[in-house]
Structure formats: C-alpha cells, structure tokens
Amino acid sequence: MADAVILIPGFFGFGKFGAAPGATLEYFAGVRAQIEQAAPGLRGRVVVHEPPPTGSIDERVASLHEAVRSVQEGRPLRHNAAVRATRIHLVGHSAGGVDARLYANSGFSWVGGPRHEERRVALDALGHVITVSAPLAGTPIARNAVFDRDLLLFGVHLVSILGMGSPRVPPSVMAAASGLARHAPRTSAFGALLRLVAGLDEQSSREVQEFFGALVEDRQLMTGLETGSMGSRTLGLRATEHPNLHCYVSVSPPPRGFPLGFERLVYRLAYEATSRGEVPGVLPRGPVLGGRVFERLRDARPNDGVVPVASQTLDGTAAGIVEADHLDVVGHFEGGPGMTVLKSNASFDGGRLRAMWAHIAELLVSKPEEPSVAIAG
C-alpha cells in the first residue's frame, strides 16, 4: 500500500512563494524535510495543499476533497510533483487542522459536496488525520481583534514576503506595499514592487499577486472560526469522528514588558485578543515535547498567540504538547528555516522543531485503525 501525506496550511495559508535560491518562503518551512528525515519511507511523498486562503470552511473542505482525489489518481497538486497513493494522511495546521478534522468526519457535509459513493471512496483512503494548533472549537481572535485586523494580517504577510529579499524594508515602501496589497493587488505597480524589493521573478510575483487578490475577494473564513459559528457548525459530530484523529497542542508565554519591535507588538496584540472570551473545552493532557509546558498551562487563559489551548483538542487528549507560538511549529521562528513574524519568548528552536515533527512522523508511519465509514445523508 503506497502512502502519501498532504500538509494543509491555515488561515492566510499558501504553499510557496519564490523560486530563486535564498529568496523563497514556504508556509511549512522545513517541515517536509523533517518528516522525510524521520520517516524515510515517506521521502518524495509529502505534498502541500493550497486551500482558498481566507475562503469559507465549505470552500476549504471542498478544495481538500479535490486534493485527496488528485493524490488518489496521481494528479499533481499545485507546486508539487505528482504522487499517487492508496492511503493518504492529512496533517493540518491551524485552520488547516479544522479542514482535516471536518473532512475526515463522516457526519460532516458541505454545500455542493460530492455524491455518497465518491465521498466514501475518499474517506476509505484516509490513514492518520493530524491537527496542529487547530481552533477546533474556534478562537476569540476571530472576533476580538482590537486593531485593524486586515491591516495587521496583510502587514504580517508582506513583512514575510518582502523579507525574502531584504530583511529591512523601509517604512515608506511597507506603507506603499500594504496599500497596494489591500486595494490593488493585481496591478503592475504591486508586481514591480515585489520584484524590486523581494527579488521575486515574474512568475513568483504573479503568484503573490494572485494570493493577495484572493484575500481581497473572499474573507469568509474569519467568521467561520468564531467560537459561536464553529460550535453550531460542528454540533453533533463527535459520534462520527475519524478513529485516527490526533491533536497536537502549542502554548506560549504571555507577553511581558513593552513590545519593542514589530514582531513583539504583533504577538502582544494577537495574544491579548485571543485571551478575551470563553472557549469551550478543557486544558489538554498528553506527552510534553519540550519546554515549560505545564508552567504555561497555569497561565490565565493559555494560548499560543492565536488559538486557546482549550480549543486545540476535542476532549483534552493531546498527541503531544509543545511550548511554541502559533507559527513556531511550522518553522517560522528566530533562527529557523522560515521568517520570524511573532516573537513570543517561547524559546522554540530547531531541536524542538525536529523533536515535534519526528514525533508526528512516527505516528504517520504507525498502522492506523481501519475506519468504519457511515456517511450521513
């Protein structure tokens, strides 16, 4: 039986920008290499799905269904070589974990979903379903942001993308880029700025422009991730969960002191917005993969800067718990393979990244339970 792994990015997620050596940005920065190093049998069989970055949950789950079918049939996903597999494992970060959990749940259906037989064939192919830092019960930041949420999120991504070519982007250039990204992402002026500052080639700059164009046109995901919306949408699904669903939890320290620097300011604003509001669920229990996890769990309303820990499992059972902020776990930390966007003082490093993804890889190559699929509707 040939296996494959589909990595699913979260809110504002993408696959890869850039092609030139030293000027690329991946959402799962270094993650594919960590999985393949820990599980050589999966080498060349890990692909990255690109859902609608801010589309509705229905749109994202529908796109995941198409990705699963593509791997079943040996058709390549965007930016990936073709892989054909009879058993497919799903690994979703953040909202990508929500996508994976709902798609694998035989009781979940979505608008315009496939016929019963097609859905059954796809579900029969699933092996392990892994969520990482996922807002399974929603997250307060979806409603509570005290800043211009779009401006901050666009700014975070632009810092990452422009930083591929220049680690110090002048404020005037950043302001111009933010304005173009929000209001005219597909114009030649924005493309020229991406090529000049980030060093992207023409094709890569077009891909970035398409990405920001999609953000501007469809922003339904944030509403879907509110705690009330998520609760009503997933009510009654616990009896039909996939038997091989595993949840990994990240938790980071609360911000302290005056936030010097853009990344520390972003982290403070995000952490505080995530801390306000009740989230259904309990504090997780499970193996610790490094750091002062239990100390962090004693903080008031512990979270990872984006998702409360109580929302990252369905019943408090975690496959692993790591001290990390929301983006550390996919390689975006100081000194890591990605770009540092949040500075949380979680002390996450390359060793902890390797330990975490080796733990996940070990789970991926273990024998999954055979699901008994009964599809609602």
N, C-alpha and C positions, 0 to 999 in steps of 0.2 A: 504494500500500500504506500503510494507516494504522498508525502505530507508537504504542506506549504503553510506559511504564516502571513497573514495580512495585518499590517500595522495601520491603525486608524487614528488620524490626528483629531484634535479637539476644536473648540471654538477658535475662529480665525485661523484654522489649520491649513496647511499646504503640504506639498511633497518636498520640492526642492526648487530653489532659485539659483540661477547662475550656472556656468559651465567651466569657466576658466579656473585653473589651479589656484588655490588660495583665495578665491573670490566666489565661494558658494555658501549657501545657507540651507540647511535641512531642518525640518521640524523635528524629526527623530535623529538628532545629531549624534552620530556614533553608535546608535542603538543596534542597527543591523549588524555591525561588526562585532559588538559584544555578544549578541545572540549566536552568531555563526562561530565565534571563537569558543563559546561554552558548549555549543551543540553542533559539531562539525557536520553531522548528518543533514542539517538544515542549510548548509552553505549553498548560496545561489537560489534559495527557495524562500527568502523573506522579501516581500513586496510591500510597498506603501500605497495605500488607497488615498485618493484626494476627494473627499466629500464636498458639497457646497459649503464654503467656509462659515457662513452665517445663515444658511438656509434653515428651514423648519426641520423639526425632528423627522417628520414624514419624508421630506426630501432627502435627508441624510440616510435614513434607513433604506429607502428605495435605492439610493446610489450604492450602498453597501451590498444590497442584494445583487445588483448588476456586477459588482466586483467579484463576489463569490462565484457567480455563474461564469464570469470570464476565466477565473482560475480553474474551475472545473473543466472548461472547454479548451484551455490552453491559449486563450487570447491575452495579449499583454495589457496591463494597466498602464495608464499614462506615466511616462518617465521610468518605466520598469521593463526589464526583459520578460518575455513570455515564460510563464511557469504553468505546468499542468499538474493538478493534484486531485487525488480522490478523497483525501482528508485535509480539511482546512481549519487552521487555528486562527482565532481572532484575538488581537491584542489592541485595546483601545485606550488612549489617554484622554482624560478629561471628558468632554462631550463625546469623544470617540468611544469611550467606555460605555456611555449611555447608549450609543448606537449599537454597540456589540451586544450589550445585555438585552435590549429590546428586540433586536433582530433574531437572537437565538431563542427568545421566549416564544414557545409555540402558541401561546394565547394572545400574542400581540399581532395586530393587523394595522395597516396604514392605507390611507387614501390611494387608490389606484394600484393596490398591491397585486401580486401575481395570483394565478389560479392555484387551487388547492394542491394539485399534483406537482406543479413547479416549485411551490413553497416546500413541500415535503422532501423533494429531491435535494433541494439546497440545504435544508436542516439536517438531513441524513448525513451530509458531508462534513458537518462541523465536529471538531475534536474538542480542544480546550477553548474556553472563552474567558479572557483575562481583562479585567478593568484595572486601570492605574489612575489614582487620584480623580476618580469619576464622581460627578454630582448626581448620584443615583436617586437621591431624594430632593434634588435641586440645590440651589445656592443663593443666599441672600444678596450676593453682589449683583445678581441679575436685576434686582430692584433698587438696591440701596446705595448705588454709587452717588457720592456727593459731589462729584466733579463732572465735567463734560465727558461722559463716558466714551463717545465716539472719538473725540479729540484725543483722549489719552490712548485708546486702543490703536487708533491709526498711528499715533506718535510712537508707540512701542514697536510696532512692526516696521515703521520707517527707520527708527534707530537701528534695528537689527539689519535691515536690508542695506541701508546706506553704509552701515558699519562694515559691510563686507569689503568695501573698497577703501574706506577712510575711517579710522577709529574716532576722529574728531571732526564732526560735521558742524560747520559754523551755524549759529542760531538763525541767521538770515536765510541760509539755504534750507534749514529744517522747517522754518515757517513757510517758505515757498512750497516745499515738497508736501507739507501737511495740507495746505490749501488745495493744491492740485490733486492730491490723492483723494480728498473728500468730495471735491466738486467737479473735477475734470480729469479723472484717472486715465482716460484713453486718448488724451491729446498728445500731440507730438512734443509739446513742451515738457510734459512729465516724463516721457520716454527719453528725451535728450538729457534731462537731469539725472535719471537713473544710469544712463551710460557714462555720463561725465563723472559723477560722484562715486557711484558704487562700482564702476568699472565693468558693468554688465555688457555682454554682447547684445546685438539687436534682438535675437530670438529670446534671450533671457529677459530683456527689458519688456518685451511684449507680454511675456508670461506674468510678470509682476503687474503690468497694467491691467491684464485680464483679471487677476486676483483682486485688485482693488476695485475694479469695475463690478465684480460680483458682490463685494462687500456693500457697495453703494446701493445696489439694486435689490438686495434681498437680506433683511435683517430680522427674520422671524425667530431665530434660534434663541436670542436672549429672553424673549417672552416665554418660550417653552421650557427654559431652565429655571424659571422662578419656582419656588418651593410649592406654591399652590397649584400651578399648572402641571408640574411634574407629578405631584401626588394624585391629582384627578386622572391624569393620563395613564398612570400605572396601577391604579386601584384594581385589585383582583387578580394580579398577575403572579403572585407568589406561588400559587399551586402549579404553575406551568413553567417555572424557571428551568433553564438548561442544567442538567446534572453536573456538568463540568465547568460551572461558573466560579471563578476565583477572583477575589478583590484585593488589590494592593493599596495601602494607605500611606499618604505622605502628610507630615505635620512639621511645621516650622515655628521658630520662636516669635513672640510678639515683637513689634518694632520698639526700639528704645532710643531715647535721646533725639536730638534734632536731626532730621533726614538730610544729610549732606550729599548732594548728587542726585541726578535724575532717577537712577535705578532704586535708590533708597526711598525717594519720595513716592515713586510708583508703588513700591511694596507697602509702605505705610498706608497709603490711600486704599489700596486693594484689601489689605488685611483688616483694616477697620470697617470697611464696607461689608466684608464677609462675616465679621463678628456680630453684626447687628441683625437681630431677628432669630426666631426659634426655628430649628430644623428637626424634623422627626428623625429618630434613630438613637443609637447608644454609642458610647465610646468603644472603639474596636479592641479586640484582643487577638493576638497572633504572634508569630515569631518576629523578633526585632532584627532588622538588617543593618543596624549601626546607629550610633549617636544616642543622645539623651532623650529617647522617645518617651519614656514614662514621665520624665520631668515635664516634657512639652504637653503631655496629655492632661496634666494637672493645671495647665493654664486656663484662664476663663475663656470658654467657647473656643477651643483649639481648632486651628485650621491651617492650611498651607499657603495662605495668602489669596486664595481664590475659592477653595471648597472646604466647608467644615468637615472635620474628620467623621462626625456622626453621619454624614451623608455618603461616605465613601464605601460603606458596606451595606448589605441589606438587613443583616441581623446581628451585626457586631463581630462577625467572624472574618478575620483578615488572613489572607495567604501570606502576607508579610507587611511589616510596618517599618518605615524608614524616616529618619529626620531629614527633611528636604522641603524646599518650597515647591510650588506647583510646576515650575519649569526646570528645576534641577534634575528631576527624574527622567527627562528626555534630553539631557545633555547640555542644557543652557545654564551653565554656572561659571563662576570666575575660574579661569584656567582650564575649562572644559572644551570639548570639540565644537560647541555652539557659541552663541552670543549671549553675554550676560545682560539680562533685561530686568530681573528682580535681584536685589541684594538683601538677603534676609538674615545673614549671620547664622545660617544653618550648618555651616562647616561641611557642606557637601563637597565631595571631591571625586577624582577619578577612581579611587579604590572603592568608594561606596557605590559609584555607578556600576562598576564591574560586578560587585557583590550582588547588587539588586537584580541586574539583568541575567547574571548566571543563575540566580535562584529561579527567575522566570523561565529561562531556557531549560533548566532541569525539569520543571513542571511541564513544559511543552513536549518534551520527548518521553514523558511518562504515559502509560496506557490510559486513555480516557474511558470512563464508563460509557456503555452503549445506551444512548437515549431512547426512551420510548416515546415517540413523537405522536401526539394527538393534537391536531391543529384546529383551533377554534374557528367556527364559521364555516 
